[in-house]
Each structure stands twice: as structure tokens, then as C-alpha cells.
Amino acid sequence: MTLDLYAASSRPVTRRPDRETTHSFSFGEHYDPANLGFGPLVAHNDDLLSPGGGYPTHPHRDLEILTWVLSGALVHTDSLGNSSVLEPGTVQVQSAGSGITHSEQGDLASGPTRFVQAWVRPDAPGGTPSRAEAAPMTDSGLVQVAGGSALPVGAAGASFWVGSVSSRVVLPEAPLLHVFDAISGDAWRIRDEPGRELSLAAPGLLLVWAFA
């Protein structure tokens, strides 16, 4: 049984003229062989984009890409013919499958845009690319917004939960838990303590990955 705290100040940051990205795991120029992921979770990035800034069209394959918008608005288009504007409180799951291209850019009319994006390894390579979105209510306590009976994630036993927490919360029943507080920027990685109660020093907005 382990609980490891990763303070916001310990995470590497990539800075570009139109964006700033804070990484929870080894990523790009911040290669760290000791921090390649947590279970099937291989990327967990916190992005702040300037209006119109972000990521032009680029490819992905064999990833489950989950995006949660915190502020502003994110313009997303993909090679499946989809185009949408993701606003705060919106979750999107894109299964890259055998291959897609997509773009993600801050909406020009909405000011800076902040979103968290996670990449999860799917159960099997290939597959048919897809995309789904929802705007669940997460005002009090943790709510499951992806995995299980919520938006599909192509990784069995993976689920994503979001909720505003005042001080204490009981975490999901799973042997691997990755907990990120979007207010403080701190994160916890918890092994073999399913249903653990977590106490916060101040109210937080928790984004939780649970892996069975």
C-alpha cells in the first residue's frame, strides 16, 4: 500500500509562445525514464493556451485521449469530420484507434483556455477511431464521467471521475488511483488502497483516474 504526493512545483513545464504545459509524466523534451506513466496512464498534461493558440493538426494512434476543459473554450476538429467547441465542465474522449489527426486550439473569443488532457493505453492496438462528449454535473463530490456506464474508454477497468471537494472525499474502489487537484496543482498516486479517504488542506477540484 503506497500513497505518493507529487507537488505542483515538482512537475516539468514546457513553454511556447502560445501555450504553457505542465506535465505529470515524462513527456517530449522532459524525458524521465523513472516517470513514464502510472498503470495504463502515460500522459497527464495541464495546458494553458492563449486565444487562438494551441496544437495545429497532428496525428495519434493507439491512445484513449481524454480532455477536460477548466476555463475558456477549446476548439477541436478531427479527421473523422467532427468539429466542436468544448466549454468548461465538458469532457471529451477520443479513441485514436488505428489512427486519426486532430487539432486543439483556444477559442479566439473566450480568452485564455485551460484544459487537462490524459492519454491512456487501450486494451488492444488498432480499432475504429471514435469521439464522444458530455457535460456532466460535478458540483458536489466525485462523479464518474468516463468509463463503465459513462462515456466509453477503450481500456477495461479504467474510469475517470471529477468533483468539487471541500475537505474530505472517499476515492473510488480501485487498486490504482491517480488524483489531481486542478486548484492546487498537486497530485497523488495511490496503490492498493481502494476506497481510501483523502483529506485536503483546502477545497479542491479533483480529477481522478481509477484503474482496476
C-alpha positions in Angstrom: 0.0 0.0 0.0 1.5 3.3 -1.0 0.5 7.0 -1.4 2.9 9.3 -3.1 2.4 13.1 -3.3 3.6 14.9 -6.3 3.6 18.7 -5.5 2.7 21.1 -8.3 6.2 22.7 -8.0 7.8 19.3 -8.9 6.3 19.0 -12.4 8.2 20.0 -15.5 6.9 22.7 -17.7 7.0 23.2 -21.5 6.7 26.8 -22.6 5.9 28.0 -26.1 4.8 31.5 -27.3 1.1 30.4 -27.4 0.9 27.9 -24.6 2.3 26.6 -21.3 2.0 22.9 -20.5 2.7 21.3 -17.1 3.4 17.5 -17.2 2.8 14.9 -14.7 4.9 12.3 -16.5 7.9 12.1 -18.8 6.9 14.0 -22.0 8.8 15.4 -25.0 11.9 17.3 -24.0 11.3 16.3 -20.4 12.3 12.7 -20.7 12.4 10.8 -17.4 12.8 7.0 -17.6 11.8 6.8 -13.9 8.4 8.5 -14.6 7.0 7.0 -17.8 3.4 6.5 -16.5 1.1 5.0 -13.9 -0.6 1.9 -14.9 -2.0 2.5 -18.4 -1.9 6.3 -17.9 1.0 7.6 -20.0 0.4 11.3 -20.1 -1.4 13.8 -17.9 -0.9 17.4 -19.1 -2.3 20.7 -17.8 -2.4 23.2 -20.7 -2.9 26.9 -20.7 -3.4 28.3 -24.2 -3.5 31.9 -25.4 -6.6 32.8 -27.6 -6.0 31.0 -30.9 -3.0 29.2 -29.6 -2.6 25.5 -29.1 -1.9 22.5 -31.3 -2.4 22.5 -35.1 -3.3 19.3 -36.9 -1.2 16.4 -35.7 -1.6 12.5 -35.6 -2.3 10.0 -32.9 -2.9 6.2 -32.8 -3.5 3.6 -30.2 -4.4 6.1 -27.4 -7.5 6.9 -25.5 -7.4 10.7 -25.2 -9.5 12.3 -22.5 -9.8 16.1 -22.4 -11.4 18.1 -19.5 -11.9 21.9 -20.1 -11.4 24.0 -17.0 -11.7 27.6 -18.4 -12.1 29.4 -21.7 -13.1 27.2 -24.6 -11.2 24.7 -26.7 -11.9 24.4 -30.5 -11.4 20.7 -31.5 -11.5 19.3 -35.0 -10.6 15.8 -36.2 -10.2 13.7 -39.3 -13.5 11.9 -38.6 -15.2 15.1 -39.7 -16.1 16.3 -36.2 -15.8 19.9 -35.1 -16.9 21.3 -31.7 -16.1 24.0 -29.1 -15.5 22.4 -25.7 -16.5 24.7 -22.8 -15.7 24.4 -19.1 -17.1 21.3 -17.5 -17.1 19.4 -20.8 -15.3 16.0 -21.1 -14.3 14.5 -24.4 -13.0 11.0 -25.0 -11.3 10.4 -28.4 -10.2 6.9 -29.2 -7.4 7.3 -31.7 -7.6 3.6 -32.7 -5.8 2.8 -35.9 -5.1 6.5 -36.5 -6.6 10.0 -36.5 -5.4 13.5 -36.9 -6.9 16.4 -34.8 -6.3 19.9 -33.8 -6.9 21.7 -30.4 -6.8 25.5 -30.2 -8.1 28.1 -27.8 -11.2 29.9 -28.9 -10.3 33.5 -30.0 -13.4 35.0 -28.3 -13.0 33.2 -25.0 -9.7 34.5 -23.6 -7.1 32.0 -22.3 -8.1 28.4 -22.3 -7.1 25.9 -19.7 -7.6 22.1 -20.0 -6.3 18.9 -18.7 -5.6 16.1 -21.1 -4.8 12.4 -20.3 -3.6 9.7 -22.6 -4.4 6.1 -21.7 -3.1 2.9 -23.4 -6.0 0.9 -24.9 -6.5 -2.8 -24.3 -5.5 -3.6 -27.9 -3.9 -1.8 -30.8 -5.9 -0.7 -33.8 -9.6 -0.4 -33.6 -12.0 2.1 -35.1 -11.4 5.7 -34.1 -14.3 7.5 -32.4 -15.2 10.5 -30.3 -17.8 11.2 -27.6 -18.5 14.3 -25.4 -20.6 15.1 -22.4 -21.1 17.9 -19.8 -21.8 16.1 -16.5 -22.8 17.9 -13.3 -19.8 17.7 -10.9 -20.7 20.4 -8.3 -20.5 18.2 -5.2 -18.5 15.0 -4.6 -16.9 12.8 -7.2 -18.9 11.9 -10.3 -17.9 9.2 -12.8 -17.8 10.9 -16.2 -15.9 8.3 -18.3 -15.6 4.5 -18.2 -18.2 2.0 -17.1 -21.7 3.2 -17.9 -20.4 6.8 -18.7 -18.5 7.8 -21.8 -16.7 4.8 -23.2 -12.9 4.4 -22.7 -11.2 1.6 -24.7 -9.3 0.4 -21.6 -11.2 -2.2 -19.5 -11.3 -1.2 -15.8 -10.4 2.4 -16.5 -12.7 5.2 -15.2 -12.4 8.9 -14.8 -14.1 10.9 -12.0 -14.4 14.7 -11.4 -15.8 16.6 -8.5 -15.5 19.6 -6.2 -14.4 18.6 -2.7 -14.4 20.8 0.3 -12.1 18.8 2.6 -12.5 15.0 2.6 -13.5 12.5 -0.1 -13.7 8.8 -0.4 -11.9 7.7 -3.5 -13.2 5.0 -6.0 -12.7 1.3 -5.3 -9.7 0.5 -7.5 -6.1 -0.7 -6.9 -4.5 2.1 -8.9 -5.7 5.7 -8.3 -4.2 8.9 -9.9 -5.7 12.0 -8.2 -5.1 15.5 -9.5 -6.3 18.7 -7.8 -6.8 21.3 -10.5 -6.8 24.1 -8.0 -3.6 23.4 -6.1 -1.9 21.5 -9.0 -0.8 18.7 -6.6 -1.3 15.1 -7.4 -1.3 11.8 -5.6 -0.6 8.3 -6.9 -2.1 5.6 -4.7 -1.6 1.8 -4.9 -3.6 -0.9 -3.3 -5.7 1.3 -1.1 -9.2 1.1 -2.8 -11.8 3.3 -1.3 -9.2 5.4 0.6 -10.3 8.6 2.2 -8.3 11.6 1.1 -8.1 14.8 3.2 -7.4 18.2 1.5 -5.9 21.2 3.2 -8.2 23.5 1.2 -11.2 23.0 -1.1 -10.2 21.3 -4.4 -11.4 20.3 -7.8 -10.3 16.7 -8.2 -9.8 14.8 -11.4 -9.3 11.1 -10.6 -8.3 8.1 -12.7 -9.1 4.7 -11.3 -7.7 1.5 -12.8 -8.9 -1.9 -11.8 
